[in-house]
Amino acid sequence: MTTTEYIEQHRDRFLNELKTLIRIPSISTASEHKKDTHQCAVRVQEYLVRAGMDKAELYPTDGHPIVYAEKIIGEDKPTILVYGHYDVQPADPLDEWDTPPFEPTIKTTAQHPQGAIFARGATDDKGQMFIHVKAVEAMVQTGSLPCNVKFMIEGEEEIGSPNLLPFIKEYREMLRSDVILISDTSLLSKNHPSITVGLRGLTYLDVKVRAARADMHSGLFGGAVANPINVLCDMVASLKDEKKHITIPSFYDDVEFPSERDRTLMREAPFDAEEYMDSPGVFGLEGEEGYTTYERTGILPTLDVNGIWGGFTGEGSKTVIPAVASAKISMRLVSKQNYEKITRLFTEHFKQIAPDTVKIEVHPHHGGNPYVTPTDTPEYKAAEAAIQQTFGEKPVPMYEGGSIPIVAQFKEVLGVETILMGFGFDTDGLHSPNEHFGLWNFFKGIETVPAFFSAYARMKDLTA
């Protein structure tokens, strides 16, 4: 029996097992769901055992456990390390879900005429992670596994993976591999497949502008003292010029653009502005002059205010000049930018542009560095060949706007490249109500992963 025949024979079981996994509310950030999250880890372990792994164990951490499994078929064979996560975002706001978030429901949509599974975690990342479990099962059970395979599935990705770096440092030898394979990104479309070759890094900060010890009467002090909300707005506005270019000195020093070949492929990739705007319901597009939308969201850094507050915000009126105003600011980083350096540059600049009438506080939260996959390696060429085989189209190398900070740390600690071969769509509602994952996407992923294993084994033989 071929892997394709095995997958077709077990389609219903694969889908039912995914539904079982999705029903577990493994919300890693919520303490009341700690037992649920642990139960989900156990369930992942059970599915890996059933898939035919030689070893499948839970490794405790200071938070939620990491599931590790492996199938070693030969020391002379290349080893693929699959990474994914079983934790999910909270489902709030619940009243915006059309169906219960942890009761997977199959519905057809214009984009998914063959049906999509609607539930929290459907695409991020239970559905995409489970693609690999089922693909490896198909290869093991049909005797066609061409590479060693290891799984590292964590339960804290949605809260920043605080315990994963210590784990990979401690178990570096156990995790030794030739390439890391991740499905936690997206495709351009069914007819235009893509491989994510770049992830942006991130730095996140709180800023506070203080003008006095206490709030002030706007009649007695208005016009004579600094209003910290006004000051904060002026300062934030000055962080970009009229062309939307970030004005922090040295901010762009470590930005390097992709090759002209890759940029040309990005520019030629199909883009439907109306569809892009429709998903979040925005009224128009903007960004730094001289770049396309894909370039703005992939190869350019950003600076955004994520929240801003101060003064009186209750019902009615209160004529007050607030003592303090605050904001949350995030910056997405690209190519060789370092989040610690950017945090320092921002802090120095923000304090420098403040008027003498206020005091400034900057409190960094968390961050991570960007990652770029080389497109001239056996790993990438194997992914390219696999997708061309199953989709019938050569994939476009795309730079994604999101961040998976641990990927850069994989390279630093384990010394291997990562292939980001996602099968969802940007419109799948990640982190939002009515998250969903197409059944076509799920099974196309299960079909494509074995093609990657086979292509990678051949590529490694050629370069041995």
Secondary structure, 3 states (H helix, E strand, C coil): CCHHHHHHHCHHHHHHHHHHHHCCCCECCCHHHHHHHHHHHHHHHHHHHHCCCCEEEEECCCCCCEEEEEECCCCCCCEEEEEEECCECCCCCHHHCCCCCCCCEEECCCCCCCCEEECCCCCCCHHHHHHHHHHHHHHHHCCCCCCEEEEEEECCHHHCCCCHHHHHHHCCCCCCCCEEEECCCEECCCCCCEEEEEECEEEEEEEEEECCCCCEEHHHHCCCCCCHHHHHHHHHHCCECCCCCECCCCCCCCCCCCCHHHHHHHHHCCCCHHHHHHCCCCCCCCCCCCCCHHHHCCCCCCCEEEEEEECCCCCCCCCEECCEEEEEEEEEECCCCCHHHHHHHHHHHHHHCCCCCCEEEEEEEEEECCEECCCCCHHHHHHHHHHHHHHCCCCEEEEECCCCCHHHHHHHHHCCCEEECCCEEHHHCCCCCCCEEEHHHHHHHHHHHHHHHHHHHHHHHHHC
